């Protein structure tokens, strides 16, 4: 720190010392000017000594403030400014109360001046904090949805958003974007194709949805799933995924999850025992004489005595339906 900076801090701390000792002098029969002068001298010396670490602290605070203001939206900044004004008005009201109670005449203005700076700082901070939070809530409106890597590279999220079934702000953390980029740069052809599809899907969401944003929020957890859960908990957001394990971990930690696989299962046509349908047998089943086919929505149909009908489109009658974590399975027999 420069000599000029140390002198400035020394004078500031000396002034605080002068005010404090002025209060002490008003409470004792001692000479006011002498005690106040001692306070100023002692404060100045102390300020000069502690100036370097105090300067570094103030520099960090300034940098943090600058960084925080840089991340504010216009709505948050305006609400924070209104909160600041309200906080200053409250601090000014305390000044009026101090005077009205007769404390100004009894103890002089010095106690108020000593308390004035922390009081103003406190209420200004509370005002900005409350105003910024209010502005952020008003701006966000709909719930926030954090997209994980699996749902990005899956590809179905684009159709769901365009169909209007997602009412919320879609957020992609920077660390999820980095993982998708890592897949796109992979030496494995399959992983590279999935990564490129994920990047294309993000570009599509950015072009089609006004509520899509990439955020820089980060947390110190090691893996991406843990980061997502912690970030969702910190922001009060939900996670949009099709990863079954992430789904379970997030719910255990109290984070709401929207699973696209569960949505897909929910909108599949309901099949009831006794219902008839047509299905194409495409492969053998696990049990003897079983054949396996699929409906247009991907639902697996296990057909009793259908192995000999492989490659054929046959009429079947539903015997039972099994709902599993992986989806819905239909068991049927060949219709007579």
SULHUNOR-V959448 format. One record per residue. N is the residue number from 1. RES is the residue in three letters. SS is DSSP state (@ for helix, = for strand, . for the rest). PHI is phi in degrees with one decimal (999 if undefined). Layout:
# SULHUNOR-V959448
n & res & ss & phi
N & RES & SS & PHI
N & RES & SS & PHI
This chain:
# SULHUNOR-V959448
n & res & ss & phi
1 & UNK & . & 999
2 & UNK & . & -72.6
3 & UNK & @ & -63.0
4 & UNK & @ & -61.8
5 & UNK & @ & -65.3
6 & UNK & @ & -64.6
7 & UNK & @ & -65.5
8 & UNK & @ & -62.2
9 & UNK & @ & -66.4
10 & UNK & @ & -61.7
11 & UNK & @ & -64.3
12 & UNK & @ & -64.7
13 & UNK & @ & -66.6
14 & UNK & @ & -61.9
15 & UNK & @ & -62.4
16 & UNK & @ & -61.5
17 & UNK & @ & -60.9
18 & UNK & @ & -62.0
19 & UNK & @ & -64.1
20 & UNK & @ & -61.8
21 & UNK & @ & -69.5
22 & UNK & @ & -64.8
23 & UNK & @ & -64.3
24 & UNK & @ & -60.0
25 & UNK & @ & -64.7
26 & UNK & @ & -68.7
27 & UNK & . & -94.4
28 & UNK & . & -130.0
29 & UNK & . & -79.6
30 & UNK & . & -71.8
31 & UNK & . & -70.4
32 & UNK & @ & -60.8
33 & UNK & @ & -65.1
34 & UNK & @ & -65.7
35 & UNK & @ & -66.8
36 & UNK & @ & -63.5
37 & UNK & @ & -64.1
38 & UNK & @ & -61.8
39 & UNK & @ & -62.3
40 & UNK & @ & -64.8
41 & UNK & @ & -64.0
42 & UNK & @ & -63.6
43 & UNK & @ & -64.9
44 & UNK & @ & -64.1
45 & UNK & @ & -62.6
46 & UNK & @ & -61.5
47 & UNK & @ & -62.8
48 & UNK & @ & -66.6
49 & UNK & @ & -71.3
50 & UNK & @ & -89.9
51 & UNK & @ & -57.8
52 & UNK & @ & -59.3
53 & UNK & @ & -66.5
54 & UNK & @ & -66.3
55 & UNK & @ & -63.8
56 & UNK & @ & -64.2
57 & UNK & @ & -63.0
58 & UNK & @ & -63.4
59 & UNK & @ & -65.2
60 & UNK & @ & -64.2
61 & UNK & @ & -63.4
62 & UNK & @ & -63.2
63 & UNK & @ & -64.6
64 & UNK & @ & -64.0
65 & UNK & @ & -64.0
66 & UNK & @ & -61.8
67 & UNK & @ & -64.9
68 & UNK & @ & -64.3
69 & UNK & @ & -67.0
70 & UNK & @ & -66.3
71 & UNK & . & -90.5
72 & UNK & . & -80.0
73 & UNK & . & -81.2
74 & UNK & @ & -62.9
75 & UNK & @ & -65.8
76 & UNK & @ & -65.2
77 & UNK & @ & -63.9
78 & UNK & @ & -65.7
79 & UNK & @ & -64.2
80 & UNK & @ & -64.0
81 & UNK & @ & -64.1
82 & UNK & @ & -62.6
83 & UNK & @ & -62.7
84 & UNK & @ & -61.9
85 & UNK & @ & -61.0
86 & UNK & @ & -62.6
87 & UNK & @ & -61.0
88 & UNK & @ & -66.6
89 & UNK & @ & -65.4
90 & UNK & @ & -63.8
91 & UNK & @ & -61.7
92 & UNK & @ & -67.5
93 & UNK & @ & -62.7
94 & UNK & @ & -64.6
95 & UNK & @ & -60.3
96 & UNK & @ & -63.6
97 & UNK & @ & -64.8
98 & UNK & @ & -61.1
99 & UNK & @ & -73.4
100 & UNK & @ & -64.8
101 & UNK & . & -76.9
102 & UNK & . & 81.5
103 & UNK & @ & -72.6
104 & UNK & @ & -64.1
105 & UNK & @ & -73.5
106 & UNK & @ & -75.5
107 & UNK & @ & -110.1
108 & UNK & . & 85.5
109 & UNK & . & -79.0
110 & UNK & @ & -60.6
111 & UNK & @ & -57.9
112 & UNK & @ & -66.0
113 & UNK & @ & -64.6
114 & UNK & @ & -65.4
115 & UNK & @ & -83.0
116 & UNK & @ & -60.8
117 & UNK & @ & -61.8
118 & UNK & @ & -65.2
119 & UNK & @ & -65.7
120 & UNK & @ & -63.1
121 & UNK & @ & -61.6
122 & UNK & @ & -64.2
123 & UNK & @ & -69.8
124 & UNK & @ & -65.0
125 & UNK & @ & -63.5
126 & UNK & @ & -61.8
127 & UNK & @ & -63.7
128 & UNK & @ & -65.0
129 & UNK & @ & -61.9
130 & UNK & @ & -66.5
131 & UNK & @ & -64.9
132 & UNK & @ & -65.3
133 & UNK & @ & -63.5
134 & UNK & @ & -62.5
135 & UNK & @ & -66.2
136 & UNK & @ & -64.6
137 & UNK & @ & -64.3
138 & UNK & @ & -64.7
139 & UNK & @ & -73.8
140 & UNK & @ & -69.6
141 & UNK & . & 59.2
142 & UNK & . & -63.0
143 & UNK & . & -65.5
144 & UNK & = & -89.1
145 & UNK & = & -122.5
146 & UNK & = & -90.8
147 & UNK & = & -88.8
148 & UNK & . & -96.8
149 & UNK & @ & -61.9
150 & UNK & @ & -62.5
151 & UNK & @ & -75.8
152 & UNK & @ & -71.0
153 & UNK & @ & -81.0
154 & UNK & @ & -66.4
155 & UNK & . & 99.0
156 & UNK & @ & -74.6
157 & UNK & @ & -61.1
158 & UNK & @ & -61.4
159 & UNK & @ & -66.4
160 & UNK & @ & -64.6
161 & UNK & @ & -65.4
162 & UNK & @ & -66.3
163 & UNK & . & -77.5
164 & UNK & . & 86.2
165 & UNK & . & -86.4
166 & UNK & . & -109.2
167 & UNK & . & -114.0
168 & UNK & . & -177.5
169 & UNK & = & -89.1
170 & UNK & = & -87.1
171 & UNK & = & -117.1
172 & UNK & = & -115.1
173 & UNK & = & -63.0
174 & UNK & @ & -60.1
175 & UNK & @ & -72.6
176 & UNK & @ & -71.5
177 & UNK & @ & -60.1
178 & UNK & @ & -65.3
179 & UNK & @ & -68.7
180 & UNK & @ & -64.0
181 & UNK & @ & -63.4
182 & UNK & @ & -63.1
183 & UNK & @ & -65.2
184 & UNK & @ & -64.7
185 & UNK & . & -96.7
186 & UNK & . & -67.0
187 & UNK & . & -77.6
188 & UNK & . & -80.3
189 & UNK & @ & -62.7
190 & UNK & @ & -65.6
191 & UNK & @ & -64.1
192 & UNK & @ & -64.6
193 & UNK & @ & -65.0
194 & UNK & @ & -66.4
195 & UNK & @ & -64.0
196 & UNK & @ & -65.5
197 & UNK & @ & -65.1
198 & UNK & @ & -64.8
199 & UNK & @ & -63.7
200 & UNK & @ & -63.8
201 & UNK & @ & -67.1
202 & UNK & @ & -64.2
203 & UNK & @ & -63.3
204 & UNK & @ & -65.2
205 & UNK & @ & -64.0
206 & UNK & @ & -63.1
207 & UNK & @ & -78.8
208 & UNK & @ & -95.9
209 & UNK & . & -115.8
210 & UNK & . & -78.8
211 & UNK & . & -105.2
212 & UNK & = & -106.0
213 & UNK & = & -145.6
214 & UNK & = & -99.3
215 & UNK & = & -113.6
216 & UNK & . & -97.1
217 & UNK & . & -57.1
218 & UNK & . & -137.5
219 & UNK & . & -133.4
220 & UNK & . & -78.8
221 & UNK & . & -63.1
222 & UNK & . & -75.3
223 & UNK & . & -102.4
224 & UNK & @ & -65.1
225 & UNK & @ & -61.1
226 & UNK & @ & -64.0
227 & UNK & @ & -60.5
228 & UNK & @ & -62.2
229 & UNK & @ & -63.1
230 & UNK & @ & -64.1
231 & UNK & @ & -64.8
232 & UNK & @ & -63.2
233 & UNK & @ & -67.0
234 & UNK & @ & -67.3
235 & UNK & @ & -93.3
236 & UNK & . & 69.3
237 & UNK & . & -100.4
238 & UNK & = & -106.9
239 & UNK & = & -105.8
240 & UNK & = & -105.4
241 & UNK & = & -151.2
242 & UNK & . & -132.2
243 & UNK & . & -88.6
244 & UNK & @ & -63.2
245 & UNK & @ & -67.7
246 & UNK & @ & -62.2
247 & UNK & @ & -56.5
248 & UNK & @ & -68.2
249 & UNK & @ & -62.5
250 & UNK & @ & -63.4
251 & UNK & @ & -65.8
252 & UNK & @ & -64.1
253 & UNK & . & -99.9
254 & UNK & . & 80.1
255 & UNK & . & -101.2
256 & UNK & . & -71.8
257 & UNK & = & -130.4
258 & UNK & = & -109.5
259 & UNK & = & -104.0
260 & UNK & @ & -64.0
261 & UNK & @ & -62.7
262 & UNK & @ & -65.9
263 & UNK & @ & -64.4
264 & UNK & @ & -62.5
265 & UNK & @ & -67.0
266 & UNK & @ & -69.2
267 & UNK & . & -95.1
268 & UNK & . & -70.2
269 & UNK & . & -62.7
270 & UNK & . & -83.3
271 & UNK & . & -107.7
272 & UNK & . & -109.9
273 & UNK & . & -55.2
274 & UNK & . & 96.4
275 & UNK & . & -73.5
276 & UNK & = & -104.9
277 & UNK & = & -155.8
278 & UNK & = & -109.8
279 & UNK & = & -145.2
280 & UNK & = & -97.1
281 & UNK & = & -78.0
282 & UNK & = & -114.0
283 & UNK & = & -158.3
284 & UNK & = & -77.4
285 & UNK & . & -88.3
286 & UNK & . & -74.0
287 & UNK & . & -87.9
288 & UNK & . & -63.1
289 & UNK & . & 68.7
290 & UNK & . & -81.1
291 & UNK & = & -121.2
292 & UNK & = & -125.7
293 & UNK & = & -134.6
294 & UNK & = & -136.1
295 & UNK & . & -80.0
296 & UNK & . & -62.3
297 & UNK & . & -88.3
298 & UNK & . & 93.5
299 & UNK & . & -65.6
300 & UNK & = & -79.4
301 & UNK & = & -120.7
302 & UNK & = & -96.6
303 & UNK & = & -107.0
304 & UNK & = & -68.6
305 & UNK & . & 58.7
306 & UNK & . & -104.5
307 & UNK & @ & -62.6
308 & UNK & @ & -71.6
309 & UNK & @ & -99.6
310 & UNK & . & -59.6
311 & UNK & . & 91.3
312 & UNK & . & -109.4
313 & UNK & = & -98.6
314 & UNK & = & -123.0
315 & UNK & = & -86.4
316 & UNK & = & -130.5
317 & UNK & = & -119.4
318 & UNK & = & -67.9
319 & UNK & = & -105.4
320 & UNK & = & -161.7
321 & UNK & = & -130.2
322 & UNK & = & -118.3
323 & UNK & = & -98.5
324 & UNK & = & -121.5
325 & UNK & . & -64.2
326 & UNK & . & -83.1
327 & UNK & = & 146.9
328 & UNK & = & -105.3
329 & UNK & = & -118.3
330 & UNK & = & -112.1
331 & UNK & = & -106.9
332 & UNK & = & -144.8
333 & UNK & = & -128.6
334 & UNK & = & -64.0
335 & UNK & . & -72.4
336 & UNK & . & -77.9
